[in-house]
Amino acid sequence: MTRILALALLATALIAGEPLAPGSKAPAFTLADASGTQVSLAGFAGKTVVLEWVNFDCPFVKKHYASGSMPKLQADAKAAGAVWLSICSSAPGKQGHFAGEALTARIAAEKAAPTHYLIDADGAVGRAYGAATTPQMVVIDPAGVVRYHGAIDSIRSTDAADVAKAVNHVSAALAEVMAGKPVTTAQTKPYGCSVKY
């Protein structure tokens, strides 16, 4: 059993690549959003950007949407002047992949409030960032440098009741980046479902 688990973890690492370390330049990308508009990271130069790897059918993601914490975090970030990009790297036919009206209906049902919901159907952007789980979070500073990469918070569970008890790493990193301060906790181990490449 231990050997099987080790092989599974190795396979996930090979599929996703290594997580992008804080201090790295954020890889450029252009993806279509839910309406089909092309959105480029370069278009947000000079702004703080949050990347959220999402799969609405993952129970770890459901925890943060059902509790209302993810939509609130998205809205608060945007109100503070940051850009929030939710990225779905699920391949067509795999869990979490939606398109067209099914996607716009699901975004509305989840009360998601990102600046854009982006479709990474071939997984190229997810692999470039080393995204292995949903949720997985990245905070990029106005100079285009990764300042935080990892879990959304400190409690690895699917229980929505744990959200209020957890330290939200993204909220903390965002506040420090936007205040021009070094990020105290710059990297954590992400938790959740595997990205469905």
C-alpha positions, 0 to 999 in steps of 0.5 A: 500500500505504501509503495502504491501511495508513493507511486501515486504521489510521484505520478501527480508530481510528474503531471503537475511539475514542481510548485513555483517557488516564491520569488520566481517570476510568474509565467506568462499566460493567456486563457479564455474566460467563461465568456470566451474572451482572451485574458492575459496575465500581462494585462494586469501588470502593476496589480496584485493578482491571485490565482485560484485553481478550482474544481467546483465538484471537489469536496475541498473546494465545495467547503470554501464555496458552501461556507461563502468564504471563497466568494467573500475572499474574492470580493474583498480582494477585488475591493482592495484593488487586486485581480482574482483569476480562478483557473480550471485545469480539468481536461474536457471529460474530466471532473470539474470541466465545464463549458458554455452555458453549463459553466456560466450557470455553475459559476452563478450557482456557486456565487463565485466572484472572481475577476475572471474564471479561466479555462486551462483545458490542456493544463499548460498553465497548471503545469507551468505553476506546478498546480497539483490540487484544488484549491491551490493558491498563488499570490503575485505582486505588482512586479509579476513575482510570486510571493505566496504559493500553497494552501488556502488555509491551515486546516486540511479538511472538507468540513465547512465548519473548519473555515472559521477556525483556520488561518487563511494564508491567502488573506494574510499574504494578500494584505502583506503584498498590498501593504508592500511588506514581505510575506511572513508565510510565503509557501505552504503545502497545498491540500485538496483533490488532484487536478484532473489533467 
